[in-house]
Amino acid sequence: MPKKPVMAKGKKTTAAVTRRKAAVPAARIAKVARKPSDATVKRRLRLIENKRGAILEAALDFFSRYGLHGTSIDEIAARADVSKSNLLYYFSSKEDLYVALLHDLLLLWMEPLLAFSAEQDPVDAIKSYVRLKMVNSRDHPAASRLFCLEMIQGAPLLRDDIERMVRLAVEEKSDVIRAWVASGKLGPIDPHHLIFALWAMTQHYADFGVQVQSITGKTLDDAAFFEQAVENVQSLILRGILPRPGRS
């Protein structure tokens, strides 16, 4: 009876080799195509946000002290404990990082004003606004100083946003203040000048914190001094804008 062909040692049939080659890419494709779990996605997003936050925090410290041109990417990366290339993955340049930081600060400072509504009692609304702004000055003094520094320099990187976002918000809330005046809830006051005064009085404690501490020996971190500052600013503002008999 005829003998079966003998295969050379170490060799497999063509069909077997083909099947093995086809199986490997299929397994790899299945592995790549497998959708990550929600927990994995959340963890990755959290890591990204944490790293971005660390970079922004480091940048704020340097920019608020030395400005844009007095700060280097290498200094920020070292403080954030990331490589320079990793930092540039999140922000394409030092200027991009600076503008992103200013945008975040702009939203932080505008948030209390955006809460104004004509349906509110103006006394409650303004007292709440002053407190929120003082909280910002206490908790984010470097942010306030950086914003102040940008304004002093003519807002070269933020002017468009100020003219677009801030101006729009101020005009909307100026209408609210005008409604309070028209209803007799406030005395005659120009909304723009009221808002400017609110900004100046509350942000002074952050922008000139060294001066405040030098004179009083205290900062807003002192709970009693914080409450005293809030109550005095509230009183100064409200006494100037509440309606009084015989005032026109």
Secondary structure, 3 states (H helix, E strand, C coil): CCCCCCCCCCCCCHHHHHHHHHHHHHHHHHHHHCCCCHHHHHHHHHHHHHHHHHHHHHHHHHHHHHCCCCCCHHHHHHHHCCCHHHHHHHCCCHHHHHHHHHHHHHHHHHHHHHCCCCCCCHHHHHHHHHHHHHHHHHHCHHHHHHHHHHHHCCCCCCHHHHHHHHHHHHHHHHHHHHHHHHCCCCCCCCHHHHHHHHHHHHHHHHHCHHHHHHHHCCCCCCHHHHHHHHHHHHHHHHHHHCCCCCCC
